[in-house]
């Protein structure tokens, strides 16, 4: 009953998460294939080695309409979606402005479950002290969604790579 958000370093890692969900029997539990939405517009990710299965964002207008509904309604299940896949880069502003995907992530994170793969990337490049009027950095955005979430899972083989951003 909670919105799951999977955050990782690069879209090609979506395939690994998809495979892991297959391996632990999520589709069997659901009684159907997984329905995954990505925040990356026009992204196509091969889900197997042969490239016969592809995760696609679909047409940009349709994809953006879905993100808009998620940003306002904030319920994946109501849209027939099982999980949102995103990357740390997708959590950044564009030209200092908040994006539709940020609004959708933030809304879904409220009371949701956030899984941060390669979580050392969430810390960004600074210690988190930003001028009051500065655009929200990726690190600040990550902290904000963590604070909104019901639960967070951190996963990283190099979690202490940069102690200043832990």
Z-matrix of the N, CA and C atoms (Angstrom, degrees):
N
C 1 1.455
C 2 1.520 1 113.65
N 3 1.320 2 117.50 1 8.84
C 4 1.470 3 120.64 2 179.36
C 5 1.527 4 109.40 3 -116.57
N 6 1.317 5 115.61 4 152.27
C 7 1.464 6 120.40 5 178.12
C 8 1.519 7 109.94 6 -78.61
N 9 1.350 8 118.12 7 117.17
C 10 1.461 9 119.65 8 175.61
C 11 1.534 10 111.00 9 -90.46
N 12 1.333 11 114.75 10 134.38
C 13 1.462 12 121.73 11 177.65
C 14 1.518 13 107.44 12 -123.47
N 15 1.325 14 116.45 13 121.98
C 16 1.459 15 122.17 14 177.68
C 17 1.519 16 107.59 15 -103.77
N 18 1.336 17 116.40 16 120.20
C 19 1.458 18 122.64 17 -179.58
C 20 1.527 19 107.98 18 -114.48
N 21 1.319 20 116.84 19 131.09
C 22 1.456 21 120.27 20 177.26
C 23 1.520 22 110.21 21 -141.24
N 24 1.317 23 114.99 22 -177.40
C 25 1.462 24 120.58 23 -173.94
C 26 1.534 25 112.87 24 -74.90
N 27 1.337 26 116.92 25 -47.49
C 28 1.466 27 121.31 26 -174.95
C 29 1.527 28 110.11 27 -138.87
N 30 1.333 29 117.79 28 150.71
C 31 1.462 30 120.43 29 -179.42
C 32 1.527 31 114.82 30 -57.04
N 33 1.350 32 117.66 31 -28.90
C 34 1.467 33 117.72 32 -179.34
C 35 1.533 34 111.62 33 -64.60
N 36 1.332 35 118.29 34 -17.50
C 37 1.464 36 121.82 35 177.29
C 38 1.532 37 111.92 36 -79.09
N 39 1.321 38 117.79 37 -10.58
C 40 1.472 39 120.66 38 175.06
C 41 1.530 40 109.71 39 -59.28
N 42 1.325 41 115.88 40 -37.13
C 43 1.463 42 120.02 41 -179.14
C 44 1.529 43 110.96 42 -59.13
N 45 1.329 44 116.41 43 -40.74
C 46 1.459 45 119.92 44 179.39
C 47 1.531 46 111.34 45 -63.98
N 48 1.316 47 116.48 46 -42.02
C 49 1.464 48 119.86 47 179.28
C 50 1.527 49 110.26 48 -65.94
N 51 1.317 50 116.72 49 -42.60
C 52 1.462 51 121.07 50 177.70
C 53 1.530 52 110.05 51 -59.42
N 54 1.322 53 116.40 52 -46.89
C 55 1.468 54 120.62 53 179.45
C 56 1.529 55 110.77 54 -61.04
N 57 1.318 56 117.42 55 -43.16
C 58 1.459 57 120.94 56 179.46
C 59 1.529 58 111.09 57 -62.49
N 60 1.318 59 117.34 58 -40.44
C 61 1.472 60 120.13 59 178.32
C 62 1.518 61 110.78 60 -66.53
N 63 1.335 62 117.20 61 -35.62
C 64 1.464 63 121.08 62 174.38
C 65 1.529 64 110.14 63 -63.59
N 66 1.333 65 115.85 64 -46.87
C 67 1.460 66 121.72 65 -175.83
C 68 1.525 67 113.33 66 -62.83
N 69 1.319 68 117.37 67 -33.51
C 70 1.468 69 119.02 68 -179.63
C 71 1.525 70 112.78 69 -89.85
N 72 1.333 71 116.68 70 2.86
C 73 1.456 72 120.81 71 171.73
C 74 1.517 73 117.03 72 86.78
N 75 1.316 74 118.10 73 23.96
C 76 1.465 75 120.25 74 179.08
C 77 1.531 76 111.55 75 -61.02
N 78 1.341 77 120.14 76 -46.27
C 79 1.467 78 118.61 77 178.43
C 80 1.536 79 112.41 78 -60.12
N 81 1.319 80 118.08 79 -38.43
C 82 1.467 81 120.73 80 177.90
C 83 1.522 82 110.15 81 -64.37
N 84 1.333 83 117.06 82 -39.87
C 85 1.458 84 120.83 83 178.38
C 86 1.527 85 110.96 84 -64.08
N 87 1.338 86 116.03 85 -40.09
C 88 1.462 87 120.70 86 -179.93
C 89 1.527 88 112.20 87 -77.21
N 90 1.340 89 116.02 88 -23.47
C 91 1.458 90 120.40 89 -175.56
C 92 1.515 91 113.24 90 77.60
N 93 1.337 92 116.13 91 20.30
C 94 1.467 93 121.92 92 -179.06
C 95 1.517 94 109.14 93 -166.85
N 96 1.337 95 115.28 94 171.67
C 97 1.465 96 119.76 95 175.37
C 98 1.520 97 109.92 96 -67.98
N 99 1.317 98 115.13 97 157.78
C 100 1.458 99 121.16 98 176.87
C 101 1.520 100 110.96 99 -71.81
N 102 1.318 101 115.69 100 144.54
C 103 1.456 102 120.93 101 172.84
C 104 1.527 103 106.42 102 -114.51
N 105 1.328 104 115.11 103 109.55
C 106 1.461 105 122.65 104 -175.28
C 107 1.517 106 108.52 105 -113.44
N 108 1.323 107 116.61 106 137.85
C 109 1.458 108 120.04 107 172.08
C 110 1.529 109 107.66 108 -118.20
N 111 1.324 110 115.53 109 139.56
C 112 1.462 111 122.16 110 177.12
C 113 1.522 112 108.85 111 -106.17
N 114 1.324 113 116.00 112 151.36
C 115 1.461 114 118.28 113 174.27
C 116 1.525 115 111.28 114 -80.51
N 117 1.315 116 117.21 115 -19.01
C 118 1.458 117 121.90 116 -177.92
C 119 1.528 118 110.15 117 -71.17
N 120 1.306 119 117.63 118 114.04
C 121 1.460 120 121.62 119 178.58
C 122 1.526 121 110.13 120 -69.87
N 123 1.313 122 117.00 121 136.20
C 124 1.463 123 125.21 122 177.42
C 125 1.526 124 113.80 123 63.54
N 126 1.316 125 117.69 124 18.37
C 127 1.463 126 121.73 125 179.43
C 128 1.522 127 109.98 126 -79.50
N 129 1.336 128 116.46 127 143.27
C 130 1.456 129 123.06 128 172.49
C 131 1.515 130 107.19 129 -131.84
N 132 1.339 131 115.96 130 124.26
C 133 1.454 132 121.51 131 -177.38
C 134 1.520 133 108.63 132 -123.96
N 135 1.351 134 118.60 133 120.34
C 136 1.461 135 119.61 134 175.86
C 137 1.531 136 109.38 135 -67.31
N 138 1.332 137 116.52 136 130.82
C 139 1.459 138 120.56 137 -177.03
C 140 1.520 139 113.38 138 -95.34
N 141 1.330 140 116.88 139 -6.84
C 142 1.467 141 119.50 140 173.75
C 143 1.526 142 108.77 141 -140.04
N 144 1.300 143 115.08 142 169.27
C 145 1.470 144 120.72 143 -176.49
C 146 1.523 145 112.28 144 -61.28
N 147 1.320 146 116.35 145 -34.69
C 148 1.469 147 120.42 146 -177.87
C 149 1.522 148 112.46 147 -77.22
N 150 1.321 149 116.51 148 -16.14
C 151 1.452 150 119.73 149 -177.74
C 152 1.514 151 113.57 150 75.09
N 153 1.354 152 116.86 151 16.22
C 154 1.464 153 119.18 152 -179.98
C 155 1.523 154 112.01 153 -78.87
N 156 1.332 155 117.00 154 -24.96
C 157 1.459 156 120.69 155 174.17
C 158 1.514 157 107.54 156 -108.48
N 159 1.308 158 116.57 157 131.38
C 160 1.457 159 121.11 158 -177.50
C 161 1.521 160 109.10 159 -132.05
N 162 1.331 161 115.44 160 130.79
C 163 1.460 162 121.24 161 171.60
C 164 1.526 163 105.89 162 -88.29
N 165 1.311 164 116.40 163 125.73
C 166 1.457 165 120.70 164 -175.61
C 167 1.520 166 110.59 165 -131.15
N 168 1.321 167 116.21 166 144.41
C 169 1.462 168 121.20 167 175.27
C 170 1.515 169 111.52 168 -74.17
N 171 1.320 170 116.86 169 -21.82
C 172 1.456 171 120.30 170 -177.03
C 173 1.513 172 111.82 171 83.53
N 174 1.316 173 115.37 172 -165.67
C 175 1.461 174 121.15 173 -178.78
C 176 1.527 175 110.07 174 -65.51
N 177 1.342 176 117.63 175 136.16
C 178 1.472 177 120.08 176 -176.75
C 179 1.530 178 114.25 177 -54.61
N 180 1.320 179 118.25 178 -41.92
C 181 1.469 180 119.68 179 -178.35
C 182 1.530 181 111.03 180 -64.77
N 183 1.322 182 116.78 181 -42.74
C 184 1.466 183 121.14 182 178.88
C 185 1.530 184 110.67 183 -67.04
N 186 1.335 185 115.69 184 -41.99
C 187 1.460 186 121.25 185 178.79
C 188 1.528 187 110.77 186 -62.23
N 189 1.320 188 117.14 187 -46.37
C 190 1.463 189 120.72 188 179.57
C 191 1.527 190 111.85 189 -64.84
N 192 1.321 191 117.36 190 -35.20
C 193 1.471 192 120.27 191 176.64
C 194 1.528 193 110.22 192 -63.91
N 195 1.331 194 117.01 193 -40.77
C 196 1.459 195 120.63 194 176.85
C 197 1.527 196 110.30 195 -63.59
N 198 1.334 197 117.73 196 -46.48
C 199 1.461 198 120.28 197 178.61
C 200 1.531 199 111.05 198 -60.34
N 201 1.313 200 116.91 199 -37.07
C 202 1.474 201 120.61 200 178.04
C 203 1.530 202 110.40 201 -64.04
N 204 1.327 203 117.00 202 -43.46
C 205 1.472 204 119.75 203 177.81
C 206 1.527 205 110.63 204 -63.89
N 207 1.323 206 117.12 205 -39.12
C 208 1.463 207 120.53 206 178.46
C 209 1.531 208 111.00 207 -67.67
N 210 1.321 209 116.86 208 -36.27
C 211 1.462 210 121.01 209 180.00
C 212 1.524 211 111.68 210 -67.79
N 213 1.320 212 116.88 211 -28.57
C 214 1.462 213 119.68 212 -179.02
C 215 1.528 214 112.32 213 -98.30
N 216 1.346 215 116.98 214 -39.73
C 217 1.461 216 120.24 215 -178.54
C 218 1.510 217 113.38 216 -91.30
N 219 1.328 218 115.55 217 -34.96
C 220 1.448 219 120.67 218 175.70
C 221 1.510 220 116.57 219 65.01
N 222 1.340 221 117.77 220 35.58
C 223 1.459 222 119.31 221 -179.14
C 224 1.527 223 109.86 222 -137.99
N 225 1.325 224 115.87 223 107.80
C 226 1.462 225 120.22 224 179.80
C 227 1.527 226 111.69 225 -62.84
N 228 1.328 227 117.01 226 -44.87
C 229 1.469 228 121.01 227 -176.95
C 230 1.524 229 111.62 228 -58.85
N 231 1.319 230 117.41 229 -37.48
C 232 1.471 231 120.76 230 179.18
C 233 1.519 232 111.46 231 -63.41
N 234 1.336 233 116.64 232 -23.90
C 235 1.463 234 121.94 233 178.55
C 236 1.525 235 111.78 234 -96.69
N 237 1.337 236 116.82 235 2.57
C 238 1.453 237 120.35 236 -178.97
C 239 1.521 238 113.01 237 74.60
N 240 1.312 239 116.44 238 25.13
C 241 1.468 240 122.46 239 -177.50
C 242 1.523 241 108.66 240 -110.43
N 243 1.339 242 116.41 241 140.43
C 244 1.458 243 121.57 242 -179.29
C 245 1.521 244 113.70 243 -93.31
N 246 1.331 245 117.78 244 -33.69
C 247 1.460 246 120.94 245 -175.56
C 248 1.531 247 110.03 246 -157.54
N 249 1.326 248 115.68 247 146.86
C 250 1.462 249 122.04 248 174.80
C 251 1.520 250 107.92 249 -101.59
N 252 1.325 251 117.02 250 129.15
C 253 1.465 252 123.12 251 175.43
C 254 1.522 253 107.90 252 -106.16
N 255 1.330 254 116.16 253 134.30
C 256 1.459 255 120.76 254 177.30
C 257 1.525 256 109.32 255 -149.24
N 258 1.322 257 115.07 256 171.66
C 259 1.461 258 120.96 257 177.19
C 260 1.524 259 109.03 258 -120.96
N 261 1.310 260 115.53 259 165.21
C 262 1.469 261 119.63 260 177.75
C 263 1.526 262 110.59 261 -62.57
N 264 1.324 263 117.41 262 -35.66
C 265 1.468 264 120.38 263 178.01
C 266 1.528 265 111.36 264 -62.21
N 267 1.324 266 117.23 265 -32.47
C 268 1.463 267 121.47 266 -179.86
C 269 1.530 268 112.26 267 -71.01
N 270 1.339 269 117.03 268 -11.77
C 271 1.462 270 120.91 269 -179.53
C 272 1.531 271 112.08 270 -91.34
N 273 1.315 272 117.49 271 5.61
C 274 1.453 273 121.77 272 -178.85
C 275 1.523 274 111.31 273 -93.12
N 276 1.326 275 115.19 274 157.07
C 277 1.460 276 120.28 275 174.01
C 278 1.532 277 108.63 276 -73.86
N 279 1.311 278 116.31 277 165.52
C 280 1.463 279 122.07 278 173.79
C 281 1.520 280 106.92 279 -119.03
N 282 1.325 281 115.40 280 117.68
C 283 1.464 282 122.04 281 -176.80
C 284 1.529 283 110.80 282 53.73
N 285 1.349 284 115.33 283 38.80
C 286 1.454 285 121.00 284 177.67
C 287 1.513 286 115.05 285 77.19
N 288 1.327 287 117.61 286 2.55
C 289 1.465 288 121.36 287 -177.56
C 290 1.530 289 111.06 288 -106.99
N 291 1.331 290 115.44 289 143.12
C 292 1.456 291 121.30 290 175.12
C 293 1.528 292 109.33 291 -62.70
N 294 1.328 293 116.44 292 145.95
C 295 1.466 294 120.83 293 -178.08
C 296 1.528 295 110.91 294 -110.80
N 297 1.314 296 115.24 295 163.63
C 298 1.454 297 122.03 296 176.12
C 299 1.523 298 110.12 297 -59.59
N 300 1.312 299 117.12 298 -43.68
C 301 1.473 300 119.09 299 -179.15
C 302 1.521 301 111.02 300 -64.02
N 303 1.343 302 118.88 301 -35.79
C 304 1.464 303 120.74 302 175.86
C 305 1.523 304 110.71 303 -62.33
N 306 1.325 305 116.54 304 -43.46
C 307 1.466 306 119.99 305 179.49
C 308 1.525 307 110.89 306 -62.62
N 309 1.330 308 116.72 307 -41.02
C 310 1.466 309 120.50 308 179.62
C 311 1.531 310 110.38 309 -66.18
N 312 1.315 311 117.87 310 -45.90
C 313 1.469 312 121.68 311 179.41
C 314 1.526 313 109.83 312 -59.91
N 315 1.309 314 116.10 313 -47.03
C 316 1.461 315 120.59 314 -177.60
C 317 1.524 316 111.59 315 -61.87
N 318 1.323 317 116.30 316 -43.57
C 319 1.472 318 120.31 317 179.98
C 320 1.518 319 110.77 318 -65.58
N 321 1.331 320 117.71 319 -44.18
C 322 1.460 321 121.24 320 -179.61
C 323 1.524 322 112.05 321 -68.31
N 324 1.318 323 117.23 322 -31.78
C 325 1.466 324 121.10 323 179.73
C 326 1.520 325 111.87 324 -68.53
N 327 1.325 326 117.46 325 -26.39
C 328 1.457 327 121.07 326 -179.23
C 329 1.526 328 109.18 327 -64.21
N 330 1.322 329 115.98 328 108.05
C 331 1.456 330 121.77 329 -177.27
C 332 1.515 331 114.00 330 78.52
N 333 1.329 332 117.19 331 3.42
C 334 1.462 333 121.65 332 -177.91
C 335 1.512 334 112.55 333 -93.55
N 336 1.322 335 114.44 334 -170.03
C 337 1.456 336 122.54 335 177.22
C 338 1.526 337 107.08 336 -117.72
N 339 1.322 338 117.13 337 123.51
C 340 1.457 339 122.46 338 -178.83
C 341 1.527 340 108.24 339 -109.78
N 342 1.326 341 115.98 340 123.34
C 343 1.458 342 122.14 341 177.69
C 344 1.523 343 106.80 342 -108.02
N 345 1.320 344 116.50 343 112.73
C 346 1.459 345 121.57 344 -177.56
C 347 1.524 346 109.71 345 -104.26
N 348 1.324 347 115.18 346 96.54
C 349 1.461 348 122.17 347 174.61
C 350 1.524 349 107.22 348 -78.82
N 351 1.317 350 117.03 349 148.92
C 352 1.470 351 120.01 350 -177.40
C 353 1.532 352 108.90 351 50.68
N 354 1.335 353 114.95 352 46.69
C 355 1.466 354 121.50 353 -169.94
C 356 1.523 355 114.54 354 -62.68
N 357 1.322 356 117.94 355 -15.85
C 358 1.471 357 118.86 356 176.21
C 359 1.525 358 110.98 357 -61.44
N 360 1.335 359 117.45 358 -21.00
C 361 1.470 360 120.98 359 178.05
C 362 1.526 361 112.98 360 -73.01
N 363 1.315 362 118.06 361 -18.71
C 364 1.461 363 121.21 362 -178.02
C 365 1.518 364 112.09 363 -68.77
N 366 1.329 365 117.05 364 -24.63
C 367 1.458 366 120.49 365 -175.80
C 368 1.503 367 115.04 366 -73.30
N 369 1.311 368 117.58 367 -16.67
C 370 1.463 369 120.10 368 -179.44
C 371 1.516 370 111.86 369 69.29
N 372 1.308 371 116.22 370 -152.92
C 373 1.464 372 121.25 371 -175.37
C 374 1.522 373 113.12 372 -112.92
N 375 1.327 374 117.35 373 1.67
C 376 1.467 375 118.76 374 -176.56
C 377 1.520 376 109.93 375 -126.23
N 378 1.308 377 115.04 376 174.38
C 379 1.456 378 120.75 377 -179.84
C 380 1.521 379 111.54 378 -83.54
N 381 1.312 380 117.94 379 -2.30
C 382 1.461 381 119.99 380 177.18
C 383 1.512 382 114.19 381 100.44
N 384 1.330 383 118.34 382 -3.56
C 385 1.452 384 120.53 383 177.81
C 386 1.524 385 108.13 384 -88.89
N 387 1.307 386 114.81 385 109.93
C 388 1.469 387 120.35 386 -175.06
C 389 1.521 388 109.39 387 -123.54
N 390 1.326 389 117.10 388 148.05
C 391 1.468 390 118.74 389 174.98
C 392 1.529 391 110.04 390 -58.02
N 393 1.328 392 116.96 391 147.28
C 394 1.468 393 121.20 392 -175.65
C 395 1.520 394 113.62 393 -55.97
N 396 1.315 395 118.41 394 -37.13
C 397 1.463 396 121.61 395 -176.16
C 398 1.526 397 113.16 396 -95.08
N 399 1.325 398 117.86 397 6.42
C 400 1.470 399 121.33 398 -179.06
C 401 1.522 400 109.53 399 -72.74
N 402 1.349 401 117.50 400 147.14
C 403 1.464 402 119.41 401 173.94
C 404 1.524 403 109.00 402 -58.46
N 405 1.313 404 116.06 403 148.70
C 406 1.462 405 120.27 404 -178.81
C 407 1.520 406 109.81 405 -66.94
N 408 1.324 407 116.43 406 122.20
C 409 1.453 408 121.58 407 179.94
C 410 1.522 409 110.31 408 -75.22
N 411 1.327 410 115.19 409 167.76
C 412 1.461 411 120.59 410 176.61
C 413 1.525 412 110.03 411 -59.21
N 414 1.331 413 117.54 412 -42.42
C 415 1.460 414 121.29 413 -179.80
C 416 1.533 415 111.03 414 -62.60
N 417 1.315 416 117.06 415 -43.52
C 418 1.469 417 120.97 416 178.90
C 419 1.522 418 109.81 417 -65.67
N 420 1.317 419 117.43 418 -42.06
C 421 1.463 420 121.29 419 178.36
C 422 1.534 421 109.96 420 -60.76
N 423 1.338 422 116.55 421 -44.37
C 424 1.471 423 120.40 422 179.12
C 425 1.524 424 110.15 423 -60.47
N 426 1.320 425 117.64 424 -43.87
C 427 1.469 426 120.40 425 177.87
C 428 1.527 427 110.82 426 -62.72
N 429 1.318 428 117.06 427 -39.32
C 430 1.465 429 120.54 428 -179.98
C 431 1.527 430 111.78 429 -63.74
N 432 1.339 431 117.78 430 -43.43
C 433 1.467 432 118.04 431 -178.75
C 434 1.531 433 110.90 432 -72.63
N 435 1.329 434 117.34 433 -31.23
C 436 1.466 435 120.32 434 174.93
C 437 1.533 436 109.46 435 -61.92
N 438 1.327 437 116.66 436 -42.96
C 439 1.462 438 120.52 437 179.67
C 440 1.526 439 112.75 438 -66.14
N 441 1.320 440 118.37 439 -27.83
C 442 1.466 441 122.69 440 -179.63
C 443 1.527 442 112.42 441 -83.26
N 444 1.327 443 116.38 442 -24.20
C 445 1.465 444 121.35 443 -170.93
C 446 1.531 445 112.41 444 -73.58
N 447 1.323 446 114.60 445 151.80
C 448 1.465 447 121.70 446 172.26
C 449 1.531 448 109.45 447 -72.27
N 450 1.333 449 115.91 448 -37.14
C 451 1.461 450 121.03 449 -179.40
C 452 1.511 451 110.22 450 -153.74
N 453 1.341 452 115.47 451 152.65
C 454 1.463 453 121.38 452 -179.00
C 455 1.525 454 108.22 453 -136.83
N 456 1.332 455 115.81 454 137.95
C 457 1.453 456 122.44 455 173.57
C 458 1.528 457 106.75 456 -115.31
N 459 1.333 458 116.01 457 127.40
C 460 1.461 459 121.48 458 177.24
C 461 1.516 460 108.29 459 -107.34
N 462 1.320 461 117.00 460 131.29
C 463 1.454 462 121.65 461 179.73
C 464 1.524 463 108.46 462 -136.40
N 465 1.338 464 115.78 463 123.05
C 466 1.458 465 119.12 464 178.17
C 467 1.514 466 109.57 465 -164.66
N 468 1.303 467 116.50 466 131.96
C 469 1.458 468 120.28 467 174.98
C 470 1.534 469 110.26 468 -76.60
N 471 1.335 470 116.60 469 -17.81
C 472 1.466 471 121.13 470 -178.16
C 473 1.525 472 110.09 471 -126.06
N 474 1.335 473 116.29 472 45.98
C 475 1.463 474 120.42 473 -174.07
C 476 1.527 475 113.05 474 -60.22
N 477 1.318 476 117.93 475 -28.52
C 478 1.469 477 120.81 476 -177.16
C 479 1.528 478 111.61 477 -104.76
N 480 1.308 479 116.26 478 20.68
C 481 1.470 480 120.45 479 -178.74
C 482 1.524 481 111.22 480 -57.96
N 483 1.322 482 116.32 481 -40.78
C 484 1.459 483 122.15 482 179.40
C 485 1.527 484 108.90 483 -126.01
N 486 1.316 485 118.81 484 88.19
C 487 1.460 486 121.37 485 -176.72
C 488 1.524 487 113.80 486 -54.92
N 489 1.347 488 117.70 487 -28.45
C 490 1.459 489 119.75 488 -178.30
C 491 1.526 490 112.92 489 -68.83
N 492 1.333 491 118.23 490 -15.52
C 493 1.466 492 119.98 491 178.81
C 494 1.521 493 112.56 492 -113.95
N 495 1.333 494 117.70 493 7.38
C 496 1.456 495 120.47 494 178.76
C 497 1.507 496 110.67 495 -63.77
